């Protein structure tokens, strides 16, 4: 995940640089005290995320975002809380109030990574794979290797032949990532690969010897 930071205070940029160095999946490409140089940089080399101060000379962070035609994810970094509402009206991903801690910074980065994953999922529908975020890694998973998925809270376990992967996603998000013609939801907590089903029974389906429960309200969808 590529990013830049924009802040008229060098010490504030140093904090972002220090925190960013501790996030394995984040590459901080550049830091700018001059917002106009940052705009010029974005025109030449787009990034995924911008860490952006709000109160800056000549142009504010809010004006900075409004001027962008192709908008990256924006995480505001500011000492002033009164701009929070306006920032979210501009679809800012997060709002870090200075001084912010490393855990709070990492939380914002995780949110950005998850959002990029979801954005990429829409583009990957025509492909035969997705990339899953597991911990600090992105793992490529072929659709044909997925047997079924099991949800628990905001996490989903992808069960493959011989292994499983845990990713922080909801069932709704997962359904947006998977091609509907290949997968079917059979329970509030389970999605199965249609072509992997070996047997359909009243209350369960069998996949490679594994029994997956079928909810009553989903049974009618299994007639294909």
C-alpha positions as a Markdown table, in Angstrom:
| # | Residue | x | y | z |
|---|---|---|---|---|
| 1 | Unk | 0.0 | 0.0 | 0.0 |
| 2 | Unk | 1.7 | 3.2 | -1.2 |
| 3 | Unk | 1.2 | 6.5 | 0.6 |
| 4 | Unk | 2.5 | 10.1 | 1.0 |
| 5 | Unk | 2.2 | 12.5 | 3.9 |
| 6 | Unk | 1.5 | 16.2 | 3.7 |
| 7 | Unk | 1.9 | 18.5 | 6.7 |
| 8 | Unk | 3.5 | 22.0 | 7.1 |
| 9 | Unk | 5.1 | 20.9 | 10.4 |
| 10 | Unk | 8.3 | 18.8 | 9.9 |
| 11 | Unk | 8.0 | 17.2 | 13.3 |
| 12 | Unk | 4.5 | 16.0 | 12.5 |
| 13 | Unk | 5.8 | 14.4 | 9.3 |
| 14 | Unk | 8.6 | 12.7 | 11.4 |
| 15 | Unk | 5.9 | 11.1 | 13.6 |
| 16 | Unk | 4.1 | 9.8 | 10.5 |
| 17 | Unk | 7.4 | 8.5 | 9.0 |
| 18 | Unk | 8.3 | 6.8 | 12.3 |
| 19 | Unk | 4.9 | 5.1 | 12.6 |
| 20 | Unk | 4.8 | 4.1 | 8.9 |
| 21 | Unk | 8.1 | 2.3 | 9.2 |
| 22 | Unk | 6.5 | 0.0 | 11.7 |
| 23 | Unk | 3.6 | -1.0 | 9.4 |
| 24 | Unk | 4.8 | -3.9 | 7.1 |
| 25 | Unk | 2.3 | -3.4 | 4.4 |
| 26 | Unk | 2.7 | 0.4 | 4.1 |
| 27 | Unk | 5.2 | 2.1 | 1.9 |
| 28 | Unk | 5.5 | 5.8 | 2.6 |
| 29 | Unk | 6.8 | 7.1 | -0.7 |
| 30 | Unk | 7.4 | 10.8 | 0.3 |
| 31 | Unk | 6.6 | 13.5 | 2.8 |
| 32 | Unk | 5.8 | 17.1 | 1.9 |
| 33 | Unk | 5.7 | 20.3 | 3.9 |
| 34 | Unk | 4.6 | 22.0 | 0.6 |
| 35 | Unk | 1.0 | 21.0 | -0.3 |
| 36 | Unk | 1.5 | 22.1 | -3.9 |
| 37 | Unk | 4.5 | 19.9 | -4.4 |
| 38 | Unk | 2.4 | 17.1 | -3.0 |
| 39 | Unk | -0.3 | 17.8 | -5.6 |
| 40 | Unk | 2.3 | 17.8 | -8.4 |
| 41 | Unk | 3.6 | 14.5 | -7.1 |
| 42 | Unk | 0.1 | 12.9 | -7.1 |
| 43 | Unk | -0.4 | 14.0 | -10.7 |
| 44 | Unk | 2.7 | 12.1 | -11.8 |
| 45 | Unk | 2.5 | 9.1 | -9.5 |
| 46 | Unk | -0.8 | 8.3 | -7.8 |
| 47 | Unk | -0.8 | 6.6 | -4.5 |
| 48 | Unk | -3.3 | 4.6 | -2.4 |
| 49 | Unk | -3.4 | 6.7 | 0.7 |
| 50 | Unk | -2.6 | 10.3 | 1.7 |
| 51 | Unk | -2.0 | 11.3 | 5.3 |
| 52 | Unk | -3.0 | 14.9 | 5.3 |
| 53 | Unk | -2.9 | 17.8 | 7.7 |
| 54 | Unk | -5.9 | 20.2 | 7.6 |
| 55 | Unk | -4.5 | 23.6 | 8.7 |
| 56 | Unk | -1.8 | 24.5 | 6.3 |
| 57 | Unk | -0.7 | 27.8 | 4.7 |
| 58 | Unk | -2.0 | 28.7 | 1.2 |
| 59 | Unk | -4.2 | 25.7 | 0.9 |
| 60 | Unk | -6.1 | 23.7 | 3.6 |
| 61 | Unk | -6.2 | 19.9 | 3.7 |
| 62 | Unk | -9.9 | 20.2 | 2.9 |
| 63 | Unk | -9.3 | 22.3 | -0.2 |
| 64 | Unk | -6.5 | 19.9 | -1.1 |
| 65 | Unk | -8.9 | 16.9 | -1.2 |
| 66 | Unk | -11.6 | 18.9 | -3.0 |
| 67 | Unk | -9.0 | 19.8 | -5.8 |
| 68 | Unk | -8.2 | 16.2 | -6.6 |
| 69 | Unk | -9.8 | 14.6 | -9.6 |
| 70 | Unk | -8.7 | 11.1 | -8.9 |
| 71 | Unk | -8.9 | 10.7 | -5.1 |
| 72 | Unk | -6.8 | 8.3 | -3.1 |
| 73 | Unk | -7.9 | 7.3 | 0.4 |
| 74 | Unk | -7.5 | 10.2 | 2.7 |
| 75 | Unk | -6.5 | 10.0 | 6.4 |
| 76 | Unk | -6.5 | 13.4 | 8.0 |
| 77 | Unk | -3.9 | 14.1 | 10.7 |
| 78 | Unk | -4.7 | 17.2 | 12.7 |
| 79 | Unk | -4.7 | 18.8 | 16.1 |
| 80 | Unk | -8.2 | 20.3 | 15.6 |
| 81 | Unk | -11.3 | 18.2 | 16.2 |
| 82 | Unk | -13.8 | 20.7 | 14.8 |
| 83 | Unk | -13.1 | 19.7 | 11.2 |
| 84 | Unk | -14.1 | 16.1 | 11.7 |
| 85 | Unk | -17.6 | 16.4 | 10.3 |
| 86 | Unk | -16.5 | 18.3 | 7.2 |
| 87 | Unk | -13.7 | 15.8 | 6.6 |
| 88 | Unk | -16.1 | 12.9 | 6.5 |
| 89 | Unk | -18.4 | 14.8 | 4.1 |
| 90 | Unk | -15.4 | 14.6 | 1.8 |
| 91 | Unk | -15.4 | 10.8 | 2.2 |
| 92 | Unk | -12.2 | 10.8 | 4.4 |
| 93 | Unk | -11.4 | 7.3 | 5.5 |
| 94 | Unk | -10.2 | 8.3 | 9.0 |
| 95 | Unk | -9.4 | 11.3 | 11.2 |
| 96 | Unk | -6.3 | 11.1 | 13.4 |
| 97 | Unk | -6.2 | 13.7 | 16.2 |
| 98 | Unk | -2.7 | 14.8 | 17.1 |
| 99 | Unk | -0.9 | 13.5 | 19.0 |
| 100 | Unk | -2.0 | 10.0 | 17.9 |
| 101 | Unk | -0.4 | 6.8 | 19.0 |
| 102 | Unk | 1.1 | 4.0 | 17.0 |
| 103 | Unk | -1.8 | 1.6 | 17.7 |
| 104 | Unk | -4.3 | 4.3 | 16.5 |
| 105 | Unk | -2.1 | 4.9 | 13.4 |
| 106 | Unk | -2.1 | 1.1 | 12.6 |
| 107 | Unk | -5.8 | 0.9 | 13.0 |
| 108 | Unk | -6.2 | 3.6 | 10.3 |
| 109 | Unk | -3.8 | 1.7 | 8.1 |
| 110 | Unk | -5.7 | -1.5 | 8.6 |
| 111 | Unk | -8.9 | 0.3 | 7.6 |
| 112 | Unk | -7.3 | 1.6 | 4.5 |
| 113 | Unk | -5.9 | -1.8 | 3.5 |
| 114 | Unk | -9.4 | -3.4 | 4.0 |
| 115 | Unk | -11.0 | -0.7 | 1.9 |
| 116 | Unk | -8.4 | -1.3 | -0.9 |
| 117 | Unk | -9.1 | -5.0 | -0.7 |
| 118 | Unk | -12.8 | -4.4 | -1.2 |
| 119 | Unk | -12.2 | -2.0 | -4.1 |
| 120 | Unk | -10.0 | -4.5 | -5.7 |
| 121 | Unk | -12.6 | -7.2 | -5.3 |
| 122 | Unk | -15.0 | -5.5 | -7.6 |
| 123 | Unk | -12.3 | -5.5 | -10.3 |
| 124 | Unk | -11.3 | -9.1 | -9.7 |
| 125 | Unk | -14.8 | -10.5 | -10.3 |
| 126 | Unk | -13.8 | -11.4 | -13.9 |
| 127 | Unk | -10.6 | -13.1 | -12.6 |
| 128 | Unk | -10.3 | -16.5 | -11.0 |
| 129 | Unk | -8.7 | -15.4 | -7.8 |
| 130 | Unk | -8.8 | -12.9 | -5.0 |
| 131 | Unk | -6.2 | -11.6 | -2.5 |
| 132 | Unk | -7.0 | -12.1 | 1.1 |
| 133 | Unk | -5.6 | -10.0 | 3.9 |
| 134 | Unk | -4.4 | -12.3 | 6.7 |
| 135 | Unk | -2.5 | -10.5 | 9.4 |
| 136 | Unk | -0.1 | -8.2 | 7.7 |
| 137 | Unk | 0.0 | -10.4 | 4.5 |
| 138 | Unk | -2.0 | -10.5 | 1.3 |
| 139 | Unk | -2.5 | -14.1 | 0.1 |
| 140 | Unk | -3.6 | -15.1 | -3.4 |
| 141 | Unk | -6.5 | -17.6 | -3.3 |
| 142 | Unk | -7.8 | -19.3 | -6.4 |
| 143 | Unk | -11.6 | -19.6 | -6.4 |
| 144 | Unk | -11.3 | -23.2 | -7.6 |
| 145 | Unk | -9.4 | -24.1 | -4.4 |
| 146 | Unk | -12.1 | -22.8 | -2.0 |
| 147 | Unk | -14.3 | -25.5 | -0.4 |
| 148 | Unk | -16.4 | -23.3 | 1.9 |
| 149 | Unk | -16.3 | -20.3 | 4.2 |
| 150 | Unk | -17.3 | -20.0 | 7.8 |
| 151 | Unk | -18.0 | -16.7 | 9.5 |
| 152 | Unk | -17.5 | -15.8 | 13.2 |
| 153 | Unk | -18.2 | -12.2 | 14.0 |
| 154 | Unk | -16.2 | -9.9 | 11.8 |
| 155 | Unk | -13.9 | -12.7 | 10.7 |
| 156 | Unk | -14.3 | -15.4 | 8.0 |
| 157 | Unk | -12.3 | -18.6 | 7.6 |
| 158 | Unk | -11.7 | -19.7 | 4.1 |
| 159 | Unk | -11.4 | -23.5 | 4.1 |
| 160 | Unk | -9.3 | -24.8 | 1.2 |
| 161 | Unk | -8.1 | -28.3 | 0.5 |
| 162 | Unk | -5.5 | -29.0 | 3.2 |
| 163 | Unk | -5.5 | -25.6 | 4.9 |
| 164 | Unk | -7.6 | -22.6 | 6.0 |
| 165 | Unk | -7.1 | -18.9 | 6.0 |
| 166 | Unk | -8.6 | -16.4 | 8.5 |
| 167 | Unk | -9.4 | -12.9 | 7.2 |
| 168 | Unk | -11.1 | -9.9 | 8.9 |
| 169 | Unk | -14.3 | -9.6 | 6.7 |
| 170 | Unk | -18.0 | -9.8 | 7.2 |
| 171 | Unk | -20.2 | -12.2 | 5.2 |
| 172 | Unk | -21.7 | -9.3 | 3.3 |
| 173 | Unk | -18.2 | -8.2 | 2.2 |
| 174 | Unk | -17.2 | -11.7 | 1.3 |
| 175 | Unk | -20.3 | -12.1 | -0.9 |
| 176 | Unk | -19.2 | -9.0 | -2.8 |
| 177 | Unk | -15.8 | -10.5 | -3.4 |
| 178 | Unk | -16.9 | -13.9 | -4.7 |
| 179 | Unk | -18.5 | -14.6 | -8.1 |
| 180 | Unk | -22.2 | -15.4 | -7.4 |
| 181 | Unk | -22.3 | -18.1 | -10.1 |
| 182 | Unk | -19.7 | -20.2 | -8.3 |
| 183 | Unk | -20.6 | -19.7 | -4.6 |
| 184 | Unk | -23.9 | -20.0 | -2.6 |
| 185 | Unk | -24.8 | -19.0 | 0.9 |
| 186 | Unk | -26.4 | -22.0 | 2.7 |
| 187 | Unk | -26.4 | -20.6 | 6.3 |
| 188 | Unk | -26.1 | -17.3 | 8.1 |
| 189 | Unk | -22.5 | -18.4 | 8.8 |
| 190 | Unk | -21.5 | -20.5 | 5.8 |
| 191 | Unk | -20.9 | -20.0 | 2.1 |
| 192 | Unk | -20.0 | -23.0 | -0.1 |
| 193 | Unk | -18.5 | -23.6 | -3.5 |
| 194 | Unk | -21.3 | -25.0 | -5.7 |
| 195 | Unk | -19.0 | -27.3 | -7.7 |
| 196 | Unk | -17.5 | -28.8 | -4.6 |
| 197 | Unk | -20.8 | -30.1 | -3.1 |
| 198 | Unk | -20.8 | -33.9 | -3.1 |
| 199 | Unk | -24.2 | -34.4 | -1.4 |
| 200 | Unk | -27.2 | -32.3 | -0.5 |
| 201 | Unk | -29.3 | -33.4 | 2.5 |
| 202 | Unk | -32.2 | -31.7 | 4.4 |
| 203 | Unk | -30.1 | -29.9 | 6.9 |
| 204 | Unk | -26.6 | -30.1 | 5.5 |
| 205 | Unk | -24.3 | -30.4 | 2.5 |
| 206 | Unk | -21.2 | -32.6 | 2.3 |
| 207 | Unk | -18.0 | -31.3 | 0.8 |
| 208 | Unk | -14.9 | -33.5 | 0.7 |
| 209 | Unk | -16.2 | -35.4 | 3.7 |
| 210 | Unk | -17.0 | -32.2 | 5.7 |
| 211 | Unk | -20.6 | -31.5 | 6.8 |
| 212 | Unk | -21.7 | -27.9 | 6.4 |
| 213 | Unk | -25.1 | -27.0 | 8.0 |
| 214 | Unk | -27.9 | -25.6 | 5.9 |
| 215 | Unk | -30.3 | -23.0 | 7.3 |
| 216 | Unk | -34.0 | -23.5 | 6.7 |
| 217 | Unk | -34.3 | -20.2 | 4.9 |
| 218 | Unk | -31.5 | -21.1 | 2.5 |
| 219 | Unk | -32.6 | -24.6 | 1.5 |
| 220 | Unk | -34.7 | -23.5 | -1.4 |
| 221 | Unk | -31.6 | -22.0 | -3.1 |
| 222 | Unk | -29.9 | -25.3 | -3.3 |
| 223 | Unk | -32.0 | -26.6 | -6.2 |
| 224 | Unk | -29.6 | -25.9 | -9.1 |
